[in-house]
């Protein structure tokens, strides 16, 4: 996995919608599940959302904690 993706999860904000301006890592799991069922958007945003979904679905949020402190 590209380490830049993990850094982006704690730095990039959702650009639109109900959770506009929320960091991708802070999005609630039900919102990510909804996107998974609907289909993630194309491009980098979709990749970030899909990655965050997998992290939350597998209980791996603790992996992002050191990155949040940077």
C-alpha positions as CSV (number, residue, x, y, z in Angstrom):
1,X,0.0,0.0,0.0
2,X,1.2,3.5,-0.8
3,X,2.1,5.3,2.4
4,X,0.8,8.6,0.8
5,X,-2.7,7.2,0.9
6,X,-2.5,6.7,4.6
7,X,-1.2,10.3,5.1
8,X,-4.0,11.6,2.9
9,X,-6.6,9.9,5.0
10,X,-5.6,12.1,8.0
11,X,-5.1,15.3,5.9
12,X,-7.7,15.4,3.1
13,X,-11.2,16.7,3.8
14,X,-14.4,15.5,2.2
15,X,-15.1,18.1,-0.5
16,X,-18.9,17.9,-0.6
17,X,-22.1,16.5,0.9
18,X,-23.3,16.0,4.4
19,X,-19.8,15.7,5.8
20,X,-18.2,18.4,3.8
21,X,-14.9,19.6,5.4
22,X,-14.6,16.5,7.6
23,X,-11.3,14.7,7.4
24,X,-11.7,11.4,5.6
25,X,-10.4,9.5,8.7
26,X,-13.2,11.1,10.7
27,X,-16.1,10.1,8.5
28,X,-18.6,7.8,10.3
29,X,-18.6,4.2,9.3
30,X,-22.3,4.1,8.3
31,X,-21.5,6.9,5.7
32,X,-18.7,4.7,4.3
33,X,-20.9,1.7,4.2
34,X,-23.5,3.7,2.3
35,X,-20.9,4.7,-0.2
36,X,-19.8,1.1,-0.6
37,X,-23.3,0.0,-1.4
38,X,-23.8,3.0,-3.7
39,X,-20.4,2.8,-5.3
40,X,-17.4,4.9,-4.4
41,X,-16.7,7.9,-6.7
42,X,-14.0,7.6,-9.3
43,X,-10.5,8.9,-8.8
44,X,-8.5,9.6,-5.7
45,X,-11.5,10.5,-3.5
46,X,-13.0,7.1,-4.2
47,X,-9.7,5.4,-3.4
48,X,-9.5,7.2,-0.1
49,X,-13.1,6.4,0.9
50,X,-12.7,2.8,-0.1
51,X,-9.5,2.5,1.9
52,X,-11.1,4.2,5.0
53,X,-14.0,1.8,4.7
54,X,-11.7,-1.2,4.8
55,X,-9.8,0.3,7.8
56,X,-12.9,0.9,9.8
57,X,-14.6,-2.3,8.8
58,X,-11.6,-4.3,10.0
59,X,-11.0,-2.3,13.2
60,X,-7.7,-0.9,12.1
61,X,-8.2,2.8,13.0
62,X,-5.4,2.6,15.5
63,X,-3.0,2.4,12.6
64,X,-3.8,6.1,11.8
65,X,-3.2,7.4,15.3
66,X,0.6,8.0,14.8
67,X,-0.1,9.8,11.5
68,X,-2.7,12.1,13.2
69,X,0.0,13.3,15.6
70,X,2.4,14.4,12.8
